[in-house]
Amino acid sequence: MGRIVAIVTADRDKVAGGSPIFWVKDAADQQKIAFKLEKILDAAAHDLENGTMILVDHKSSSE
């Protein structure tokens, strides 16, 4: 299992913490930020299809 390293959302009511949260204004901004973080963090972006994307480090589970 991977480890969530970041959350990107426009809805403050859907997340409460546990990982760094990046608040965005709309879906276009969300994709732009998530895909930049994906490269920076060497993680995979996953769209939960509820206005929230998570970035997961799948490599950390195999170490």
Backbone as a printed PyTorch tensor [residue, N CA C, xyz], in Angstrom:
tensor([[[  0.8430,  -1.1740,   0.0000],
         [  0.0000,   0.0000,   0.0000],
         [  0.8860,   1.2340,   0.0000]],

        [[  0.4540,   2.2630,  -0.6790],
         [  1.2130,   3.5020,  -0.7750],
         [  0.9220,   4.4480,   0.3840]],

        [[  1.5980,   5.5880,   0.3340],
         [  1.4550,   6.6020,   1.3780],
         [  0.9890,   7.8950,   0.7200]],

        [[ -0.0800,   8.5080,   1.2590],
         [ -0.5790,   9.7740,   0.7300],
         [  0.3930,  10.8770,   1.1410]],

        [[  0.9400,  11.5800,   0.1470],
         [  1.9300,  12.6260,   0.4340],
         [  1.3600,  14.0330,   0.2580]],

        [[  0.2070,  14.1690,  -0.3910],
         [ -0.4120,  15.4940,  -0.5600],
         [ -1.8630,  15.3210,  -0.9950]],

        [[ -2.6530,  16.3450,  -0.7030],
         [ -4.0530,  16.3910,  -1.1020],
         [ -4.2900,  17.7230,  -1.8050]],

        [[ -5.0030,  17.6780,  -2.9350],
         [ -5.3170,  18.8990,  -3.6830],
         [ -6.8340,  18.9680,  -3.8210]],

        [[ -7.4420,  20.0290,  -3.2670],
         [ -8.8960,  20.1260,  -3.2740],
         [ -9.3660,  21.5770,  -3.2790]],

        [[-10.5770,  21.7640,  -3.7590],
         [-11.2090,  23.0880,  -3.7000],
         [-12.2580,  23.1130,  -2.5910]],

        [[-12.5680,  21.9540,  -2.0270],
         [-13.6210,  21.8400,  -1.0250],
         [-13.0160,  21.6150,   0.3620]],

        [[-12.9860,  22.6470,   1.1580],
         [-12.3880,  22.5870,   2.4970],
         [-13.1300,  21.6320,   3.4330]],

        [[-14.3580,  21.2740,   3.1080],
         [-15.1400,  20.3810,   3.9630],
         [-14.8450,  18.9010,   3.7150]],

        [[-14.0980,  18.5830,   2.6690],
         [-13.8530,  17.1820,   2.3370],
         [-12.5770,  16.6120,   2.9370]],

        [[-11.6920,  17.4670,   3.4330],
         [-10.4370,  16.9890,   3.9980],
         [-10.1810,  17.6520,   5.3500]],

        [[ -9.4620,  16.9240,   6.2150],
         [ -9.2310,  17.4600,   7.5510],
         [ -7.7650,  17.4710,   7.9370]],

        [[ -6.9130,  16.8140,   7.1900],
         [ -5.4940,  16.8300,   7.5330],
         [ -4.8650,  15.4650,   7.3750]],

        [[ -3.6780,  15.3230,   7.9360],
         [ -2.9440,  14.0720,   7.8210],
         [ -1.8360,  14.1460,   6.7940]],

        [[ -2.0170,  14.9550,   5.7990],
         [ -1.0270,  15.2010,   4.7480],
         [ -1.1210,  16.6790,   4.3800]],

        [[ -0.0980,  17.2110,   3.7290],
         [ -0.2080,  18.6020,   3.2740],
         [ -1.4050,  18.7730,   2.3400]],

        [[ -2.1600,  19.8400,   2.5560],
         [ -3.3500,  20.1100,   1.7490],
         [ -3.1170,  21.3730,   0.9310]],

        [[ -3.3680,  21.2890,  -0.3640],
         [ -3.2490,  22.4260,  -1.2670],
         [ -4.6520,  22.8130,  -1.7030]],

        [[ -5.0960,  24.0090,  -1.3000],
         [ -6.4200,  24.5140,  -1.6590],
         [ -6.3340,  25.1790,  -3.0280]],

        [[ -7.2680,  24.8600,  -3.9080],
         [ -7.3020,  25.4440,  -5.2520],
         [ -8.6610,  26.0940,  -5.4810]],

        [[ -8.7410,  26.9330,  -6.5190],
         [ -9.9870,  27.6660,  -6.7750],
         [-10.9520,  26.9210,  -7.6850]],

        [[-10.4240,  26.0660,  -8.5890],
         [-11.2980,  25.3660,  -9.5270],
         [-10.5980,  24.1190, -10.0620]],

        [[-11.3150,  23.3650, -10.9000],
         [-10.8030,  22.0970, -11.4190],
         [ -9.5530,  22.2720, -12.2860]],

        [[ -9.5070,  23.3450, -13.0610],
         [ -8.3290,  23.5810, -13.9070],
         [ -7.0890,  23.8370, -13.0510]],

        [[ -7.2390,  24.6320, -12.0180],
         [ -6.1370,  24.9110, -11.0940],
         [ -5.7370,  23.6320, -10.3590]],

        [[ -6.7290,  22.8200, -10.0110],
         [ -6.4610,  21.5670,  -9.3060],
         [ -5.5770,  20.6460, -10.1450]],

        [[ -5.9160,  20.4770, -11.4020],
         [ -5.1170,  19.6020, -12.2660],
         [ -3.7140,  20.1480, -12.4530]],

        [[ -3.5990,  21.4440, -12.6540],
         [ -2.2800,  22.0590, -12.8470],
         [ -1.3950,  21.8370, -11.6150]],

        [[ -1.9270,  22.1120, -10.4390],
         [ -1.1520,  21.9510,  -9.2080],
         [ -0.8390,  20.4830,  -8.9450]],

        [[ -1.8290,  19.6080,  -9.1020],
         [ -1.6220,  18.1810,  -8.8400],
         [ -0.5570,  17.5900,  -9.7580]],

        [[ -0.5730,  17.9400, -11.0190],
         [  0.4000,  17.3660, -11.9450],
         [  1.7990,  17.9290, -11.7290]],

        [[  1.8980,  19.1790, -11.2790],
         [  3.2190,  19.7120, -10.9160],
         [  3.7470,  19.0110,  -9.6710]],

        [[  2.8890,  18.8310,  -8.6740],
         [  3.3030,  18.1310,  -7.4570],
         [  3.6650,  16.6790,  -7.7530]],

        [[  2.9660,  16.0730,  -8.7010],
         [  3.2490,  14.6960,  -9.0940],
         [  4.7070,  14.5550,  -9.5320]],

        [[  5.1820,  15.5030, -10.3090],
         [  6.5670,  15.4640, -10.7810],
         [  7.5410,  15.8170,  -9.6650]],

        [[  7.2200,  16.8490,  -8.8870],
         [  8.1140,  17.3000,  -7.8210],
         [  8.2850,  16.2190,  -6.7530]],

        [[  7.1870,  15.5860,  -6.3600],
         [  7.2180,  14.6050,  -5.2760],
         [  7.4920,  13.1860,  -5.7580]],

        [[  7.5950,  13.0060,  -7.0650],
         [  7.7680,  11.6780,  -7.6560],
         [  6.6810,  10.7370,  -7.1400]],

        [[  5.4410,  11.2080,  -7.2560],
         [  4.2840,  10.4770,  -6.7610],
         [  3.2560,  10.3460,  -7.8860]],

        [[  2.2140,   9.5710,  -7.6290],
         [  1.1430,   9.3910,  -8.6070],
         [ -0.0870,  10.1620,  -8.1670]],

        [[ -0.6750,  10.9400,  -9.0800],
         [ -1.8860,  11.6910,  -8.7830],
         [ -3.0970,  10.8160,  -9.0770]],

        [[ -4.0310,  10.7970,  -8.1230],
         [ -5.2500,  10.0080,  -8.2700],
         [ -6.4530,  10.9220,  -8.0380]],

        [[ -7.3620,  10.9560,  -9.0110],
         [ -8.5680,  11.7800,  -8.9200],
         [ -9.6510,  10.9600,  -8.2260]],

        [[-10.1250,  11.4100,  -7.0820],
         [-11.1670,  10.6990,  -6.3480],
         [-12.5580,  10.9710,  -6.9190]],

        [[-12.6310,  11.8360,  -7.9390],
         [-13.8600,  12.1810,  -8.6470],
         [-14.9080,  12.7980,  -7.7350]],

        [[-14.4560,  13.4650,  -6.6760],
         [-15.3700,  14.1800,  -5.7950],
         [-14.8400,  15.5910,  -5.5290]],

        [[-13.9690,  16.0590,  -6.4440],
         [-13.3730,  17.3750,  -6.2780],
         [-12.0610,  17.3550,  -5.5260]],

        [[-11.5640,  16.1650,  -5.2360],
         [-10.3170,  16.0180,  -4.4910],
         [ -9.3750,  15.0800,  -5.2360]],

        [[ -8.1020,  15.4460,  -5.2630],
         [ -7.0660,  14.5730,  -5.8160],
         [ -6.0630,  14.2950,  -4.7100]],

        [[ -5.5470,  13.0630,  -4.6790],
         [ -4.4960,  12.7210,  -3.7250],
         [ -3.2450,  12.3460,  -4.4920]],

        [[ -2.1010,  12.6170,  -3.9040],
         [ -0.8290,  12.2030,  -4.4850],
         [ -0.2650,  11.1140,  -3.5960]],

        [[  0.0370,   9.9720,  -4.2020],
         [  0.4430,   8.7910,  -3.4550],
         [  1.8400,   8.3630,  -3.8650]],

        [[  2.6640,   8.1020,  -2.8540],
         [  3.9960,   7.5240,  -3.0740],
         [  3.8450,   6.0160,  -2.9700]],

        [[  3.8020,   5.3410,  -4.1190],
         [  3.6320,   3.8920,  -4.1420],
         [  4.9540,   3.1740,  -3.8660]],

        [[  6.0700,   3.8660,  -4.0290],
         [  7.3740,   3.2450,  -3.8210],
         [  7.6550,   2.9980,  -2.3350]],

        [[  7.1210,   3.8100,  -1.4550],
         [  7.4260,   3.7060,  -0.0300],
         [  6.9550,   2.3800,   0.5510]],

        [[  5.9690,   1.7450,  -0.0740],
         [  5.4540,   0.4810,   0.4540],
         [  6.3690,  -0.6900,   0.1440]],

        [[  7.2260,  -0.5710,  -0.8470],
         [  8.0910,  -1.6860,  -1.2140],
         [  9.4430,  -1.6360,  -0.5300]],

        [[  9.7010,  -0.5820,   0.2200],
         [ 11.0010,  -0.4650,   0.8910],
         [ 10.9920,  -1.1340,   2.2500]]])
